[in-house]
Every structure is written in structure tokens, then in C-alpha cells.
Amino acid sequence: MTDERTPVTVIGLGAMGRALAGAFLDSGHPTTVWNRSPGRADALAARGAAVAATAAEAVTASPLVVVCLLDDASVHQVLDPVASTLTGRTLVNLTNGTPAQARETADWAAWHAADYLDGGIMATPPLIGRPEGFILYSGSRTAFDAHERTLAALARPSYLHSDPGRAALYDLALLSGMYGMFGGVYHALALVRSERVPAKEFAPLLEAWLTAMLPALHIDAAGADSGERTDADASIAMQATGYVNLLDTSRAQGVSTEMVEAMGALLNRAVAEDTSDLVGLLAAERAPAK
Ligand code: FVH
């Protein structure tokens, strides 16, 4: 277990990287930062961060190196040329990516004798350093145990699995839930606006409805695991019939149906295949990666 003053390096000073570095500084960690474009470190430097001149200098400044860049390609553009400097350090990659990319980067880090944790940030920059957000980690358990207290400065750390791809899988699945929900929200708001109802007047009802429906996800989750989803309370055939009204009304009122077509198609497929297992229709079962 490290103490709260473990030196840390943050590579990537976009909106999220600046928030991460700021949280480390607030927690008293000696913090070194580096960014491709100069200038983004100025406010952090004023708060006490050391600004490295090169990525190699940044890596060698700390035993714990946190990277938060745009995507997997940018991670490798920055780190591949300085890979040898990672030997003996812990690399924590908080860049959004795929499970396959996480596993490849873990193998790459192991090749360079670096401990590796992949992370999925479930927070926006303003939530970093606050209790509402959390960060999912997978990969080296040893690295997580050694640095858990330091990483807690960013957001509540949650270790998932030794498979480095697990955090990315959960991250993407959680984003899927969020984007699906907001897609429906945007459609709902467009629908009421099409009759000039103030969206702000309708929003509390939408919140109450979504909140009431949310616990149903546990029934769907249990059904997805067992393959024995029943639709006794709300049959799929009934839902498919009612859904036509949603689509027809949208079209009649000039509201784009692009956000809601897919669910209608899935309901129709479930009716055609005589199943209420919507998750089963979507999922292609495959063996766990590791
Ligand atoms: N911001 C958010 O709300 C979300 C919350 C959940 C996690 N995501 C992920 O975090 C990664 C970084 O996101 P960000 O918001 O910091 O993104 P930007 O503000 O656009 O900053 C991007 C940084 O990446 C650098 N960069 C881009 N391409 C390269 C490259 N080829 N070589 C080196 N660095 C590169 C960029 O540098 P610069 O443009 O300032 O020179 C920024 O530092 C991301 O994976 C989110 O999905 C954020």
C-alpha cells in the first residue's frame, strides 16, 4: 500500500487529464504532467505541477504513470517511442478503448516489464475528485492493491477482474445504457416539443417514469442469464402493437424516428420468432476471452 504522497505522472491534458492531474495535486501528490500541445499545463503548473519537456521525462518522473488521451492510437503514438522507460513502473491507462485494445496494451506493457491497469472513467471532469464518480479497473491486481489509495484521489476505484479487457467492456456497456436512455429522452422531448409543450414542463414526468421503470433492468438481467425471460406483465406482442403508435405519431408530427426505429424492429423480430428474450435476440454468445 502506497502512502498519499506517491509521485504520479499524468500524460494527456485534455478536459479529463487536467481534472485528473488537478485531483492528484489537491491530494498532495507530487504530480508531473505532459501534453502533446504546449500551453495546456499552465494552470496546473501554477498549482504546483512539474511540467515535463518530453513524454520520456514525464514517465521517468514517477512510479505511477496515468495516461488519458483521446484514443488507443494516440496512446501508442505517445508511449511506443518511450516504451523502455516504463520498465518497473505501473501504467494506468484511462483512455476510452475496446476490450481487445486493453488486452493488447496489457501484453505490450508486460513485454516492457511494466505493471498494467486498464481503467474506465465513469465520471465527467467536474466529478473527478468528488464522491459521485467511479473508475473501473482491470488488469494487474498487484498494481491495483499497491496504488488503490493513490487512485482514490481521482474517484472511487472499483477493481473488476484480472482480465485487462473487463473494465473496457463494462465501460462500453455502461455507455450503451446511457446513450440508449438519452436517445429515448431526446426523442421524448422532441415529441412533446412538436406540439409546443415546454420540455421543462414535461421533464419531471419523464424523470419519474424512467425512475419507476429502472428496476425492471434487474428482471431483464436475470432473464438474460437464465434465458427464461417471461413477459407476463407486459407481453412483447402488446408492446409491438403499441410501439406502432409511437412511430406513427412521430412521423405525423415531423419528428425523426431515427432514435426509436431500432427498438421497434427488435420488438417485431421478437414477435416473429415468438420469444420475449430481447437480450438473447441481440446477443451472440461467445466464450469468455480469458
Ligand atoms: N471528458 C469526458 O467527459 C469523458 C469522461 C469519461 C472518459 N472520457 C475519455 O477520456 C479520454 C480523454 O478525454 P478528454 O475529455 O480529456 O478529451 P480531449 O479534451 O479531447 O483531450 C484529448 C487529449 O488527447 C491528446 N491527443 C489526441 N490525439 C493525440 C495524439 N495523436 N498524440 C498525442 N496526444 C493526443 C490531446 O492532446 P492535444 O490535442 O492537447 O495536443 C489531449 O490531451 C478519452 O478517451 C475519453 O473518451 C472522457
Boltz pocket constraint, residues with backbone or C-beta under 6 A from the ligand:
constraints:
  - pocket:
      binder: B
      contacts: [[A, 12], [A, 13], [A, 14], [A, 15], [A, 16], [A, 17], [A, 35], [A, 36], [A, 37], [A, 40], [A, 68], [A, 69], [A, 70], [A, 71], [A, 73], [A, 74], [A, 77], [A, 78], [A, 94], [A, 95], [A, 96], [A, 97], [A, 121], [A, 122], [A, 123], [A, 124], [A, 125]]
      max_distance: 6.0
